[in-house]
Amino acid sequence: MKKNLVKVLTLALAAATVAGMSAMPVFAVNTVTDTWTVTEGASRGTITVQGVKESGVTVTAYQIVKGVYSEGKLNDYALCDANFAKIADVMNPTADEVTTIANNINAETTTLNGVTMKKSGNDYVADVELGLYIVLVTGADTTVYNPALVAVNAEDPINGSVDMTLPFTGSAYVKSSETGFNKDIVNSSKNTEGDTVAFGDKVSFKIYEMTIPSYSQDYTAVQYTIEDTLENGSFLGINNLVVTVGGAEVAAADDTYTLYYNGAKVNPGTAGSSGGAATSFKVEFADAYIRANGNKKVEITYDSVFTENATVNYAENKNTATLTYSNDPTNAENTKTLTDTTYHYTFGIDADIDAEAPGDDGDQKNKDKETFELNKVTEAVGGDSFAEYREDGLVTMRNDTYKLQGAKFGLYTDKAMTVAIITPECDDDGYVTSDDNGHITFTGLDEGTYYMKETVAPATYSLNDKNTYKIVIAADLDAEGVMTAYSITTYLSTDGGATYDETAPVGSARYTNTGYSVNKTTGEVTNALSDYTAITPVEIVNPKLAGLPSTGGAGTIAITIGAGIGMAGFLTLYIVNKKKKDDEAE
């Protein structure tokens, strides 16, 4: 009976399909021979591989079964490497045998010839001689590809002892297992990658688009771990943590995953347990659980609280999540890492800008420079003279001659000014006092509209309670969540807050990121803010009291003396009249 190579290769391909049900990882490239000496008289054909989704990968076909020729005739078939690419019964190759061959290719222990397939449209093709090939994809990013088997038949029958009249399968679809990774801010005021917040706000997060890969048994150990680290000090607490796999909530347990807060293992329990003061967590899935849940979706949700320790304005308070998973069956330490960062901004009036400024000498003088949107003064000067400033260290001094310390202000969320905003700068009564530079500082503000009024004037100065201020903070963030500009605009009301002239702001400041860069791995942002001199600050004037200075001046003394003389005169007249009446009565 003639041996039927077609039958052998067809069965091998069927076995490979079974093997493909357990997704194989991306393999390292074995020694590849793009061309080799073709057996004399060997038939050739084209193999095609479909389903390779990523660009920049390498697709390699390794011949594992070849034809045996004698005098130009196909008389037999044989294994290309009987030691490291062995199939005990070529009529019935097993999934384990296919896996072993792939591993040996990865370890470069085989003598198999490999040809690099060329990209043609969405497919990969190669012209090769008759035989059976195992196809491996290397250099993938997030996708784990299965090996595929593909066979090549002779275009015309070759007279010999092997029947070549049946068709071969000359193409294969590479099955893949892909994991994505994304971290979003839930209900963000801006976009899913960045938002603006106030001190004390709750911020909710979702980590999703993750799929556990299907790992074959050639992996001695597998890992699939999600970590999230909140910016140190900016957030506090990992609360309401929920882990779902395949749409069902899964609690931490010995046979599911281990949960860590701040690096310390949490006793198995419900996934939603609070992390208290935790600022990081890790979900580490168990090996057996990973293998049993291949191709299932994973999602993690939680929330945290934005704290007063966060930095303001251009200081990005970032949170970076990381997914680490196995992608090399020969070395459990070799893993793939994906990251995603969210950015959170809060604002300060008369506060540090916290942005680098370009300069010929690499100057970063704007990083800690104090802004000057509000200025408490004894006299308004405005104009160009006010635009000039000098620096005392890193503090910007504005209107130095007339700066006024000691005035108290309240900041409110409503036009009626009944709901006060309490910031770290407030005293026990909820007011902020102008400092020795006349600055009125509020920090930890979200983007939005606020109202401000002076509540207490400094000693010897009059309070103008008819003047109130509407302050609007607005910010621009790009698609990655990085802030590109923000502005603070101030409007004046002279009727106690009833109306504001929004056609003519009394103060305006806009700070633009003229160019910035983002480190894709760490999420760090390098800002580039140009000098800001074209800013119109608000001048809030307190004039000195005119009539009754509280220091006991000459006016007070004169009034006191006059009052004393008058009282003495009335007393003398009263005594004289009374004595006169008494004499007449006698």
Secondary structure, DSSP 8 states (H G I E B T S, - for coil): --B-HHHHHHHHHHHHHHHTTS-----------SS----TT--EEEEEEE----SS-EEEEEEEEEEEEETTEEEEEEES-TTTS--S-TTS--HHHHHHHHHHHHTT-----EEE-EEETTEEEEEEESEEEEEEEES-SSEEE--EEEEE--SS---SSB---S----EEE--EEE---EEEEET-SS-SSEEE--TT-EEEEEEEEEE-----TT-S---EEEEEEE-TTTEEEEEEEEEEETTEE--BBTTTEEEEETTEE--SB-TT---TT--EEEEEE-HHHHHHTTT-EEEEEEEEEE-TTS--TT--EEEEEEEEEE--TT-TT-EEEEEEEEEEE-EEETSB-------TT---TTSS-B--SEEEESS---HHHHH--EEETTEEE-SGGGB----EEEEESSTTS-SB---TT--TTS-EE--TTSB--EEEE-SEEEEEEEEE--TTB---TT-EEEEEEEEEE-TTS-EEEEEEEEEEESSTTS---TTS-SEEEEEEB-S-EE-TTT--EE--B------B-EEEE--B-SS--TT--HHHHHHHHHHHHHHHHHHHHHHHHHHHHHHHH-
